[in-house]
Amino acid sequence: MMPQRTNDTIIPLLRRLAIETDGQDLIEYALLTTFIGFAGAAGWNLMQTGLGTAYNSYINAVWSMWEPADPVGGGA
């Protein structure tokens, strides 16, 4: 008997949720916020990779420009 009563309660609730538009804006804003959050996370990963690559190439270029001093101490 209990499952029948649950179905009698849920079906009208689902119909009402499908027909009524109250709260629709809230759902749209939640979906938009979620989309922006996922896009920001994906963009952050791409930006982090690009910045890491640029930083590493800069460091490698700077280290390759460095020349150690002459250990003999001879002048020019």
N, C-alpha and C positions, 0 to 999 in steps of 0.2 A: 504493500500500500504506500509506503514512503516514497519510492522512486516516482510513482505517478504524480504525487503532490509536488515533488521537486520539478518535474517537467512542466506542470501547470504553472509554476512560478517563473521558470527560466524562459520559456517560449514567449510569453508576453513582454518580458523584460528585453529580450533580444529584438523583438519587433519594435518596441518603443525606441531602443537605441538606434536602430536602422532608420526610423522615420524622423525622429526629432532632430533638430539642428542645434539645440542648446549645447554649448560646450564645444562646438565644432572649431571655433577659433583657437581654443586652448589646445586642441589636438593638433591643429595645423602648426601652431607655434612650437609645440613640442617636437613635431617631426622636422621642422625647419632647423631648430636648435640641434637636434641629433645629427642632421645632415652636415651642418656647419662644423660640429664637433669632429665628425669623422673626416671631413675634408681638411680641417686644421691638423689633425693627427697625421694624416697622410702627407700633407704639405710639410709638416715639421720634420718628418723622417727624411724627405727629399732634401730639405734645406740643410739638415744636419749632415747628410752625406756630402753635399756640395761644399759646405763650409769646412768639413774635415779634409776633403781632398785639396781645397785651396790652401788651407793652413799647412798641410804636409808638403805640398809643392813649394810653398814659400820657405819653410824650414830647410828643405833639401837644397834650395837655391842659395840660401844664406850660408849654409854649411859648406857648400862647394866653392863659395867665393873666399872663404877664410884660408889664409896661407900661414902656416906656422913660421915662427922666427927661425932664422938660421942658427942651428945649434953650435956652429963653430964660432960665431960671434964676429965673423968677418964683416968689414964695412963695405959700403957700396963703392 
